[in-house]
Amino acid sequence: MYGGGYVPAGADEPKAPAESPELLAQFEARIARGEKIEPRDWMPAAYRKQLIRMIEQHAHSEIIGALPEGTWITRAPGFRRKLALMAKVQDEVGHAQLLYSAAETLGKSREDMLNDLINGKSKYSNVFNYPAETWADVAVIGFLIDAAAIVNQVANSKGSYGPYCRALERICYEESFHLKQGHSVFVWLATGTTMQREMLQSALNRWWEPIMHFFGPSDTMSQHTETLMRWKVKMASNDVMRQQFLNMYVPKIWELGLSLPDPELRKDETTGQWLFTEPNWDTFFQVINGNGPCNRERLAVRKVAEERGAWVRAALRRADARYATPLA
Ligand code: BYC
């Protein structure tokens, strides 16, 4: 359903027709009609390349994203919280599985994707380059980062590439559980002792700018939005998604008596748009290009995991299996 990247050796693989204006027009007409593009359908090389880039980054974000919360499993306050967090972190790794399978249908092997992650060639979400300093960070990640991801994923699950959309639909079901888990911890701390509230407020202050960055650079700076929206890979621009998030979640934060570290943040009732201080985009580009507080540590952990797991992968590999060659 999601994958299908492997084909038996010697399978018949017809050569894809070269790109032509007619094929491109037919492809774009299918997208305009709302049809899903499937792995063996003709697609322009640029569509394939963009999808690989985006799905691969998304998959990496899930496995790297398991790390900050993962560090709190052993320290969760109580058995119920520990069980829920363990299940949540495990789900995130499962999401990576779904997404790597979806990206494999486009012709890039999982091994190449993981190598590109470890050697720093591929990006992953900015937010996972920050430490989870306290238990309140787990609340902020589970509530607000999962909420931000849901805004992005619900929209893009209506997109054009079948395997990615189906993976996103399933991921969203699980993310709604994650959001409940995060919200429960968040409300517990917000309505707890003074010390708990202060810990939550401090986590919120630290995470706010990374969360604003999460949706990507503002539309005037975004490189890929125009192409990706034309081909319905992205169903809304970075700014539109950021606005949706602010609209849905700022009131929920304020109603708990918490503040956000942006004096300009307010809804303009005449336009319905949220006004906010533009986050520092230099910081964002530093972080996504390897210079955030935890980038080196995150990749080092992944590298060790890859090295230690090599014998398991070797034991499971079928000698006659190979990756499908892309059809376009
Ligand atoms: N972080 O042209 P733009 C989760 C890069 S995990 C890092 O606007 P695009 C969870 C961008 O790649 C869910 N890099 O890009 C897991 C591009 O660089 P390259 C994570 C970013 O693609 C565990 C450059 O900036 N969600 O929920 O049109 C625990 C220019 O940007 C970011 C996804 O991965 C960023 N935030 O739009 C808890 C969603 N933003 O590639 C929770 C899938 C931008 O040219 N991805 N860049 O070198 C997307 O929807 C889109 O790729 C983005 C960016 C909206 C993020």
Boltz pocket constraint, residues with backbone or C-beta under 6 A from the ligand:
constraints:
  - pocket:
      binder: B
      contacts: [[A, 53], [A, 54], [A, 57], [A, 58], [A, 59], [A, 61], [A, 62], [A, 64], [A, 65], [A, 66], [A, 92], [A, 123], [A, 124], [A, 125], [A, 126], [A, 127], [A, 141], [A, 145], [A, 146], [A, 149], [A, 152], [A, 213], [A, 214], [A, 215], [A, 216], [A, 217], [A, 221], [A, 222], [A, 223], [A, 224], [A, 225], [A, 228], [A, 234], [A, 238], [A, 288]]
      max_distance: 6.0
